[in-house]
Amino acid sequence: MYLLFSQFHIEYIMKLHFIFLFLLISGTSRSQNINQDSAWFRDNYYKIEKAIPMRDGVKLFTSIYVPKDSTEKHPILMERTPYNCAPYGPDAFRDFWNGFDRYYLREGYIMVIQDVRGRWMSEGKFVDVRPFIKEKKPTDTDESTDAYDAIDWLVKNIPGNNGNVGVKGISYPGFYAGMAAASGHPALKAVSPQAPVTDWFRGDDFHHNGAFFYMDAFDFYVAGGFGRPHPFPVEQEPPMPDLYTSKDNYQFYLQQGADKNLLKMAGDSIAFFRELYVHPNEDAWWKARNARVAQYHTKPAILVTGGLFDAEDCYGAWNLYKAIRTQSPETKIQLVMGPWYHGQWKDADGTHLGNINFGSNTSITYQNQIELPFFNYYLKGKNDPALAGATIFFSGENTWRKFDSWPTTRASVVKFYLREKNGISTEPPPGENSYDEYTSDPAHPVPYTEDIHFNRTREYMTDDQRFASRRPDVLTYQTPLLKEDLTIGGPVIADLRCSITTTDADFVVKIIDVFPDSLSYQRVDIYSVNEPEKIYPMGGYQMLVRGEIFRGKFRNGFEKPEPFRPGKPETVRFSLTDVAHTFKKGHRLMIQIQSSWFPLSDRNPQKFTDIYTCDDTDFQKSTIRILRDRLNATAILLPVISGKPE
């Protein structure tokens, strides 16, 4: 025992020594590269700051970085952002060299960043997800006209440009990239909306299928200060007061009680947060803020990028792509979805998320083989990268697959029925009056993750769900051990047959990959000096592949909610955001159903009412039955792809 114990510690110490030596060397190397790249940037670029006039006279502050090289003309790559184009000042340079964008500098791009209307150093009034005006008058402005006017000024006034413009952006800037694509400017040749804000009622950021994702909304608009009005101009904002009474987000939001209590904390000045409360249903106000309405006859080439495990805007990438494909079939468009959290494709490390490894550095693959070649082709005339219509990473098998379009016609919809003894089968259930039930108690909602957190985690998208399986208010079903690989790719449909004892409830459906009990691996994360070696018990791991919530009162339409009839069978049918995953042989497919996902989503009082204005006394328990008999068969419809990757 002593020899084995000693040998283990010798090997462990040697491993730690190697890790810290690697960190020391790579850290020194990175520091030298940063200094070299920073000096190179200043030696080879100069900066212009310009307030560019829009057609209505409002001026938008713009930072422009121009190569000093005059031996060739250069393309323009632009980002329009509500987050600021700092640092401000003609001698203050943005640190492009610290990330993927340094490769655009090496390619000689003119780099442009613009504060959108009403933000930071730009004039005008800021409007969140400003509605697109389809039939414009000459004096009308929206984000597409602002993009058009900015592009027009740039190509006419920036020396040495080649007349070709590209626009890209991640998250909120992804929304502005999509609006730029709708501008119709002839110089705009290529656009990449990445994790774009697309529909804040159906699936991005602040609502999922009508359920209010109030943890993100409150943190972004109120506690984080984004919604706070500020005078023009402003280069930086004063710090926000700490509104949190607990660093345990579950405890904090539970203590706040009904939704209206958060609104009281916001006060009167946070305009958009207040608007969320005024528009509880998908009314005309929300429909005008659906970014897809702008995407008709889109002229530039489009590269839509997103992450399979993006906790903020997973919905936007899939569905903006589908809208353009449907509404503008003449547009040259590609979709790329990798195994990433929000924006991970621009980072140096795309090897894993949480406990799940992806087998390679997927971010570097994207940067070198997809995005940079895309813009180089359309803006510089370099070799055509011949990208597939859809390049999708399938987790589980850790393989990129290429398709002509998405969803792929190679997928067949298969019904997986919930069966007796917590089973799943492709055969419908026999018999009558069969069901499983649980009690949903708003006073004890199901947490979205096992650990205690202050900020909403990004890793929850692949988290182990064993903690939920152990709760009595979570129904769990699973297949036997799979005898062969099961690959699914495309949208998932939850077709629930249920009855409840109250007049409203939420439904959360989770698609889970159960790993074999014998599986084990460990990950050494070289980027973590505080936790150089992380070991997690992966045997029996229940990996969340996709989870989604649906507010039950919208089961017959998001415009007009309807109460449930207590005790009466009802159908709740809704889509989960697309998946791309392979359940390997020897794994199991698991389905979980529950009625809260806290505090990702606010709590449903389980009483038919306006949840944004209801009282604490409106919250009540509900008994939820999931029916699974011959006449009322609950099923999950999965898009099954046959065959091996090409």
Buried (B, 14 or more C-beta within 10 A) or exposed (E): EEEEEEEEEEEEEEEEEEBEEEBEEEEEEEEEBBEEBBEBBEEBBEBBBBBBBBBBEBBBBBBBBBBEEEEEBBBBBBBBBBBBBBBBEEEEBBEBBBEBBBBBBEBBBBBBBBBBBBBBBBBBEBBBBBBBBEEEEEEEBBBBBBBBBBBBBBBEEBEBBBEBBBBBBBBBBBBBBBBBBBBBBEBBBBBBBBBBBBBBBBBBBBBBBBBBBBBBBBBBBBBEBBBBEBEBEEEEEEEEEEBEEEEBBBEBBBEBBBBBEBBEEBEEEBBBBBBBBEBBBBBEEBBEBBBBBBBBEBBBBBBBBBBBBBBBBBBBBBBBBBBBBEBBEEBBBBBBBBBBBBBBBBBBEBBBBBBBBBEBBBBBBBBEBBBBBBBBBBBBEEEEBEBBBBBBBBBBBBBBBEBEBBBBEBBEEBBBBBBBEBBBBEEEBEEEEBBBBBEBBBEBBBBBBBEEBEEBBBBBBBBBBBBBBEBEBBBBBBBEEBEEBBBBBBBBBBBBBBBBBBBBBBBBBBBBBBBBEEBEEEBBBBEEEEEBEEEEEBEBBBBBBBBBBBBBBBBEEBEEBBEBEEEEEBEBBBBBBBBBBBBBEBBBBBBBBBBBBBBBBBBBBBBBBEBBBBEEEBBBBBBBBBBBBEEBBBBBBBBBBEEEEE
